[in-house]
Amino acid sequence: MPLSQIDNARPPAHDTSAPNKQFRGSMVSVDISVDGFVYVGDRGGDRIQIFTKEGKFVKEFLIHPKTLDTGSVWYTMFSRDPQQKYLYVADGDNGVIRILNRADGVELSTIGHKGRQAGEFDSCEQMALDSKGNLYVTEVNHNTRLQKFVPEK
């Protein structure tokens, strides 16, 4: 689609009408799964859209769709297991890491909450998992820092 045909106007974040086919703001992450699907984080749309590698829309997961301000999807990544069973979503505006079942988008767990103390997030933006399952989360704005979360054994 030519760039001139793309509608970049962002409707209000609380708009509950049918999902817009266009991205509503910043596309903040693109991840390709082991089974060949492309996951695109749409920050302003509070969603993750899934496509085939050929660009055919498959489905989308709405992530805390009533988020106001800058949106709920700031970064995404897959778990490190061979099937990539989980999808991690850094929700920078709401200050939480959401862990979803990658198959259906159901939220299974969260890490942290809004705040400025250890274990809390102001604007979580980037994430990484190391080979031991430790989660690293960077923040911007007030909490410019890196936090490490160690899984319970």
C-alpha positions as CSV (number, residue, x, y, z in Angstrom):
1,M,0.0,0.0,0.0
2,P,1.4,3.4,-0.9
3,L,2.3,5.5,2.0
4,S,-0.1,8.2,0.8
5,Q,-3.0,5.8,1.5
6,I,-2.1,4.9,5.1
7,D,-4.3,6.6,7.7
8,N,-2.1,7.5,10.6
9,A,-4.7,9.4,12.5
10,R,-5.0,7.9,16.0
11,P,-8.6,7.6,17.4
12,P,-9.0,7.9,21.1
13,A,-7.6,5.0,23.1
14,H,-10.9,4.3,24.7
15,D,-12.7,3.9,21.3
16,T,-14.5,0.5,21.5
17,S,-15.8,0.4,18.0
18,A,-14.7,-2.3,15.5
19,P,-10.8,-2.5,15.4
20,N,-9.2,-0.2,12.9
21,K,-7.4,-2.0,10.1
22,Q,-4.6,0.6,10.2
23,F,-2.0,0.9,12.9
24,R,-3.0,3.6,15.4
25,G,0.4,4.9,16.2
26,S,3.9,3.6,16.8
27,M,4.6,0.1,15.7
28,V,6.9,-0.7,18.6
29,S,7.9,-4.3,18.0
30,V,8.0,-7.0,15.3
31,D,8.6,-10.6,16.3
32,I,8.7,-13.6,14.1
33,S,7.6,-16.8,15.9
34,V,9.2,-20.3,15.4
35,D,6.0,-21.3,13.5
36,G,6.4,-18.4,11.1
37,F,3.9,-15.8,12.2
38,V,4.7,-12.1,12.5
39,Y,3.6,-10.4,15.7
40,V,3.4,-6.6,15.5
41,G,2.9,-4.4,18.5
42,D,0.6,-1.4,18.0
43,R,1.2,0.9,20.9
44,G,-1.6,3.4,20.3
45,G,-4.0,0.6,19.3
46,D,-3.5,-1.3,22.5
47,R,-3.0,-4.5,20.5
48,I,-0.8,-7.0,18.9
49,Q,-1.6,-8.0,15.4
50,I,-0.6,-11.4,14.0
51,F,0.2,-11.9,10.3
52,T,1.6,-14.6,8.0
53,K,5.0,-13.8,6.6
54,E,3.2,-13.0,3.3
55,G,1.3,-10.2,5.2
56,K,-2.1,-11.9,5.5
57,F,-3.9,-10.8,8.7
58,V,-4.5,-13.8,11.1
59,K,-5.8,-12.3,14.4
60,E,-5.2,-9.7,17.0
61,F,-4.9,-9.6,20.8
62,L,-6.3,-6.5,22.5
63,I,-4.1,-5.6,25.5
64,H,-5.8,-3.5,28.2
65,P,-7.8,-1.6,25.5
66,K,-9.2,1.1,27.8
67,T,-5.6,2.5,28.3
68,L,-5.5,6.2,27.8
69,D,-2.5,8.4,27.0
70,T,0.3,6.5,25.2
71,G,-1.1,3.0,24.9
72,S,-0.5,-0.4,26.5
73,V,1.9,-2.2,24.1
74,W,5.4,-0.8,24.3
75,Y,7.4,-3.9,23.6
76,T,6.9,-7.6,23.0
77,M,9.0,-10.8,23.0
78,F,8.5,-14.6,23.1
79,S,9.4,-16.9,25.9
80,R,12.6,-18.9,25.3
81,D,11.0,-22.4,25.3
82,P,11.1,-24.2,22.0
83,Q,7.4,-23.7,21.3
84,Q,7.5,-20.0,22.4
85,K,4.4,-20.7,24.5
86,Y,4.3,-17.3,26.1
87,L,4.2,-13.8,24.8
88,Y,5.6,-11.1,27.1
89,V,4.2,-7.6,26.7
90,A,5.8,-4.5,28.3
91,D,2.8,-2.2,29.1
92,G,4.6,1.0,29.7
93,D,1.6,3.2,30.3
94,N,0.1,0.9,33.0
95,G,3.5,0.0,34.5
96,V,3.3,-3.8,34.2
97,I,4.7,-6.7,32.3
98,R,1.9,-8.9,31.0
99,I,2.5,-12.6,30.2
100,L,0.1,-14.0,27.6
101,N,-0.6,-17.5,26.2
102,R,0.7,-17.0,22.7
103,A,-2.0,-19.3,21.2
104,D,-5.0,-17.3,22.3
105,G,-3.8,-14.0,23.9
106,V,-5.2,-14.8,27.3
107,E,-3.3,-13.0,30.1
108,L,-1.9,-15.6,32.4
109,S,0.2,-13.5,34.8
110,T,1.7,-10.0,35.4
111,I,4.9,-8.8,36.8
112,G,5.1,-5.5,38.8
113,H,2.8,-2.6,38.9
114,K,2.9,1.2,38.5
115,G,5.4,2.9,40.7
116,R,9.0,4.0,41.2
117,Q,10.3,1.5,43.8
118,A,12.1,-1.8,43.1
119,G,9.8,-4.2,41.3
120,E,7.6,-1.4,40.1
121,F,7.5,0.3,36.7
122,D,6.9,3.9,35.6
123,S,7.4,3.4,31.9
124,C,8.8,-0.1,31.1
125,E,10.0,-0.2,27.5
126,Q,12.4,-3.0,26.6
127,M,12.8,-6.6,27.8
128,A,15.2,-9.5,27.4
129,L,15.4,-13.0,28.8
130,D,18.7,-14.7,29.4
131,S,19.4,-18.5,29.2
132,K,18.6,-18.9,32.9
133,G,15.1,-17.3,32.6
134,N,16.1,-14.0,34.2
135,L,14.0,-11.2,32.9
136,Y,15.6,-7.8,32.3
137,V,13.4,-4.7,31.9
138,T,14.5,-1.2,31.0
139,E,12.5,1.9,31.8
140,V,12.4,5.4,30.4
141,N,11.1,8.7,31.8
142,H,11.3,9.0,35.6
143,N,12.7,5.5,36.4
144,T,15.6,5.5,33.9
145,R,17.0,2.2,34.9
146,L,17.4,-1.6,34.3
147,Q,15.7,-4.1,36.6
148,K,16.4,-7.8,36.8
149,F,13.8,-10.4,37.8
150,V,14.9,-13.9,38.8
151,P,12.3,-16.7,38.4
152,E,11.2,-18.6,41.5
153,K,12.6,-22.1,41.7
